[in-house]
Amino acid sequence: MSGIWRDMKNKTLAEATRELKETEEGVDTMCRILEEMCNEARAEGRAEGIEMERRNTVFRMFKRGDDFQSIIDLTNVPYETIDEWYKEYIAQTNQK
């Protein structure tokens, strides 16, 4: 990368950074963006936690000997997912 291009990019970046940090509009924009990022991360974490709990529940049902249809009826997890998790469950129990 040539020095002129790098200097141009650095000046543009420096100006954008200054505007975000030092102007009321820039600070408001940064706060809004950070809040959106936090909300998205929180929602993603909740979804992952719910999915993990569903998986753990299904594994407990496998251990109890419940059939696929009962598991589907009680958890609303699709057959394909139950089948995939069952293969994981069998692989785990065979390792013990």
VOMARKOL-190711 format. One record per atom (N, C-alpha, C): x, y, z. Coordinates in Angstrom, 1 decimal, m for minus. Layout:
BEGIN
[[X Y Z]],
...
END
This chain:
BEGIN
[[0.9 m1.2 0.0]],
[[0.0 0.0 0.0]],
[[0.9 1.2 0.0]],
[[0.6 2.1 m0.9]],
[[1.5 3.3 m1.0]],
[[1.3 4.3 0.2]],
[[2.3 5.1 0.4]],
[[2.2 6.0 1.5]],
[[1.0 7.0 1.4]],
[[0.8 7.5 0.2]],
[[m0.3 8.5 m0.1]],
[[m1.6 7.9 0.3]],
[[m1.9 6.6 m0.2]],
[[m3.2 6.0 0.1]],
[[m3.3 5.7 1.6]],
[[m2.3 5.3 2.3]],
[[m2.3 5.0 3.7]],
[[m2.6 6.3 4.4]],
[[m1.9 7.4 4.1]],
[[m2.2 8.7 4.7]],
[[m3.6 9.2 4.5]],
[[m4.2 9.0 3.3]],
[[m5.5 9.4 3.0]],
[[m6.5 8.5 3.9]],
[[m6.3 7.2 3.9]],
[[m7.1 6.4 4.8]],
[[m7.0 6.8 6.2]],
[[m5.8 7.0 6.7]],
[[m5.6 7.4 8.1]],
[[m6.3 8.7 8.4]],
[[m6.2 9.7 7.5]],
[[m6.9 11.0 7.7]],
[[m8.4 10.8 7.8]],
[[m8.9 10.0 6.9]],
[[m10.4 9.7 6.8]],
[[m10.8 9.0 8.1]],
[[m10.0 8.0 8.5]],
[[m10.4 7.3 9.7]],
[[m10.2 8.2 10.9]],
[[m9.2 9.0 11.0]],
[[m9.0 9.9 12.1]],
[[m10.2 10.9 12.2]],
[[m10.6 11.4 11.1]],
[[m11.7 12.4 11.1]],
[[m13.0 11.7 11.5]],
[[m13.3 10.5 11.0]],
[[m14.5 9.8 11.4]],
[[m14.5 9.5 12.9]],
[[m13.3 9.0 13.4]],
[[m13.2 8.7 14.8]],
[[m13.4 10.0 15.7]],
[[m12.8 11.1 15.2]],
[[m13.0 12.4 16.0]],
[[m14.5 12.8 16.0]],
[[m15.2 12.6 14.9]],
[[m16.6 13.0 14.9]],
[[m17.4 12.1 15.8]],
[[m17.1 10.8 15.8]],
[[m17.8 9.9 16.7]],
[[m17.5 10.2 18.2]],
[[m16.3 10.6 18.5]],
[[m15.9 10.8 19.9]],
[[m16.3 12.1 20.4]],
[[m16.2 13.1 19.6]],
[[m16.2 14.5 20.1]],
[[m17.4 15.3 19.7]],
[[m18.3 14.8 18.9]],
[[m19.6 15.5 18.7]],
[[m20.7 14.8 19.3]],
[[m21.7 15.6 19.7]],
[[m22.9 15.0 20.4]],
[[m23.6 14.0 19.5]],
[[m23.7 14.3 18.2]],
[[m24.3 13.4 17.3]],
[[m23.5 12.1 17.2]],
[[m22.2 12.2 17.1]],
[[m21.3 11.0 17.1]],
[[m21.4 10.2 18.3]],
[[m21.4 10.8 19.5]],
[[m21.6 10.1 20.7]],
[[m22.9 9.4 20.8]],
[[m24.0 10.1 20.4]],
[[m25.3 9.4 20.3]],
[[m25.3 8.2 19.4]],
[[m24.7 8.4 18.2]],
[[m24.6 7.3 17.3]],
[[m23.9 6.1 17.9]],
[[m22.7 6.4 18.5]],
[[m22.0 5.3 19.1]],
[[m22.8 4.6 20.2]],
[[m23.5 5.4 21.1]],
[[m24.3 4.8 22.1]],
[[m25.4 3.9 21.6]],
[[m26.0 4.4 20.5]],
[[m27.1 3.6 19.9]],
[[m26.6 2.3 19.3]],
[[m25.5 2.4 18.6]],
[[m24.9 1.2 18.0]],
[[m24.5 0.2 19.1]],
[[m23.8 0.7 20.2]],
[[m23.4 m0.2 21.2]],
[[m24.6 m0.9 21.9]],
[[m25.7 m0.1 22.1]],
[[m26.9 m0.6 22.7]],
[[m27.5 m1.7 21.8]],
[[m27.5 m1.5 20.5]],
[[m28.0 m2.5 19.6]],
[[m27.2 m3.7 19.6]],
[[m25.9 m3.6 19.7]],
[[m25.0 m4.7 19.7]],
[[m25.2 m5.5 21.0]],
[[m25.4 m4.8 22.1]],
[[m25.6 m5.5 23.4]],
[[m27.0 m6.3 23.4]],
[[m28.0 m5.6 22.8]],
[[m29.3 m6.3 22.7]],
[[m29.2 m7.5 21.8]],
[[m28.5 m7.4 20.7]],
[[m28.3 m8.6 19.8]],
[[m27.6 m9.7 20.5]],
[[m26.5 m9.4 21.2]],
[[m25.7 m10.4 22.0]],
[[m26.5 m11.0 23.1]],
[[m27.3 m10.2 23.8]],
[[m28.2 m10.8 24.8]],
[[m29.2 m11.7 24.2]],
[[m29.8 m11.3 23.1]],
[[m30.8 m12.2 22.5]],
[[m30.2 m13.5 22.0]],
[[m29.0 m13.4 21.4]],
[[m28.3 m14.6 21.0]],
[[m27.9 m15.5 22.1]],
[[m27.5 m14.9 23.2]],
[[m27.1 m15.7 24.4]],
[[m28.4 m16.4 25.0]],
[[m29.5 m15.7 25.0]],
[[m30.7 m16.4 25.5]],
[[m31.1 m17.5 24.6]],
[[m31.1 m17.3 23.3]],
[[m31.4 m18.3 22.3]],
[[m30.5 m19.6 22.5]],
[[m29.2 m19.3 22.7]],
[[m28.3 m20.4 22.9]],
[[m28.6 m21.2 24.2]],
[[m28.9 m20.4 25.2]],
[[m29.3 m21.1 26.5]],
[[m30.5 m21.9 26.4]],
[[m31.5 m21.4 25.7]],
[[m32.8 m22.1 25.5]],
[[m32.5 m23.4 24.7]],
[[m31.7 m23.3 23.7]],
[[m31.4 m24.5 22.9]],
[[m30.6 m25.5 23.7]],
[[m29.7 m25.0 24.5]],
[[m28.9 m25.9 25.3]],
[[m29.8 m26.7 26.3]],
[[m30.7 m26.0 26.9]],
[[m31.7 m26.6 27.8]],
[[m32.6 m27.6 27.1]],
[[m33.0 m27.3 25.9]],
[[m33.9 m28.2 25.2]],
[[m33.1 m29.5 24.9]],
[[m31.8 m29.3 24.5]],
[[m31.0 m30.5 24.2]],
[[m30.8 m31.3 25.4]],
[[m30.5 m30.7 26.6]],
[[m30.3 m31.4 27.8]],
[[m31.6 m32.2 28.2]],
[[m32.7 m31.5 28.0]],
[[m34.0 m32.2 28.3]],
[[m34.2 m33.4 27.5]],
[[m33.9 m33.3 26.2]],
[[m34.0 m34.4 25.2]],
[[m33.1 m35.5 25.6]],
[[m31.9 m35.2 26.0]],
[[m30.9 m36.2 26.4]],
[[m31.4 m37.0 27.7]],
[[m32.0 m36.2 28.6]],
[[m32.6 m36.9 29.8]],
[[m33.7 m37.8 29.4]],
[[m34.5 m37.4 28.4]],
[[m35.6 m38.2 27.9]],
[[m35.0 m39.5 27.2]],
[[m33.9 m39.4 26.5]],
[[m33.3 m40.5 25.9]],
[[m32.9 m41.5 27.0]],
[[m32.2 m40.9 28.0]],
[[m31.8 m41.8 29.1]],
[[m32.9 m42.5 29.8]],
[[m34.0 m41.8 29.9]],
[[m35.2 m42.4 30.5]],
[[m35.9 m43.5 29.7]],
[[m35.5 m43.5 28.4]],
[[m36.1 m44.5 27.5]],
[[m37.3 m44.0 26.7]],
[[m37.6 m42.7 26.7]],
[[m38.7 m42.2 25.9]],
[[m38.5 m42.4 24.5]],
[[m39.6 m42.6 23.7]],
[[m39.5 m42.8 22.3]],
[[m39.5 m41.4 21.6]],
[[m39.1 m41.4 20.3]],
[[m39.0 m40.1 19.6]],
[[m40.3 m39.3 19.6]],
[[m41.4 m40.0 19.3]],
[[m42.6 m39.3 19.2]],
[[m43.0 m38.6 20.5]],
[[m42.8 m39.2 21.6]],
[[m43.1 m38.6 22.9]],
[[m42.2 m37.4 23.1]],
[[m40.9 m37.5 22.7]],
[[m40.0 m36.4 22.9]],
[[m40.4 m35.2 22.0]],
[[m40.8 m35.5 20.8]],
[[m41.2 m34.5 19.8]],
[[m42.5 m33.8 20.4]],
[[m43.4 m34.6 20.9]],
[[m44.7 m34.0 21.4]],
[[m44.5 m33.1 22.6]],
[[m43.5 m33.5 23.4]],
[[m43.3 m32.7 24.7]],
[[m42.4 m31.5 24.5]],
[[m41.5 m31.6 23.5]],
[[m40.4 m30.6 23.4]],
[[m40.6 m29.7 22.2]],
[[m41.4 m30.1 21.2]],
[[m41.6 m29.4 19.9]],
[[m40.2 m29.3 19.2]],
[[m39.3 m30.2 19.4]],
[[m38.1 m30.3 18.7]],
[[m38.3 m31.1 17.4]],
[[m37.9 m30.7 16.2]],
[[m38.2 m31.4 15.0]],
[[m37.5 m32.8 15.0]],
[[m38.1 m33.7 14.3]],
[[m37.6 m35.1 14.2]],
[[m36.1 m35.1 13.8]],
[[m35.8 m34.3 12.8]],
[[m34.4 m34.3 12.3]],
[[m33.4 m34.0 13.4]],
[[m33.8 m33.0 14.3]],
[[m32.9 m32.6 15.4]],
[[m32.8 m33.7 16.4]],
[[m34.0 m34.3 16.7]],
[[m34.0 m35.4 17.7]],
[[m33.1 m36.5 17.2]],
[[m33.2 m36.9 15.9]],
[[m32.4 m37.9 15.4]],
[[m30.9 m37.6 15.5]],
[[m30.5 m36.4 15.1]],
[[m29.1 m35.9 15.2]],
[[m28.6 m36.0 16.7]],
[[m29.5 m35.5 17.6]],
[[m29.1 m35.6 19.0]],
[[m29.0 m37.0 19.5]],
[[m29.9 m37.9 19.0]],
[[m29.8 m39.3 19.5]],
[[m28.5 m39.9 19.1]],
[[m28.0 m39.6 17.9]],
[[m26.7 m40.1 17.4]],
[[m25.6 m39.6 18.3]],
[[m25.7 m38.3 18.7]],
[[m24.7 m37.8 19.7]],
[[m24.8 m38.5 21.0]],
[[m26.0 m38.7 21.5]],
[[m26.3 m39.3 22.8]],
[[m25.7 m40.8 22.8]],
[[m25.9 m41.5 21.7]],
[[m25.4 m42.9 21.6]],
[[m23.9 m42.8 21.6]],
[[m23.3 m41.9 20.8]],
[[m21.8 m41.8 20.8]],
[[m21.3 m41.5 22.1]],
[[m21.9 m40.6 22.9]],
[[m21.5 m40.3 24.2]],
[[m21.6 m41.5 25.2]],
[[m22.7 m42.2 25.1]],
[[m22.9 m43.3 26.1]],
[[m22.0 m44.5 25.7]],
[[m21.6 m44.6 24.5]],
[[m20.7 m45.6 24.1]],
[[m19.2 m45.3 24.5]],
[[m18.9 m44.1 24.8]],
[[m17.6 m43.7 25.2]],
[[m17.4 m43.9 26.7]],
[[m18.5 m44.0 27.4]],
[[m18.4 m44.2 28.9]],
[[m18.1 m45.6 29.3]],
END
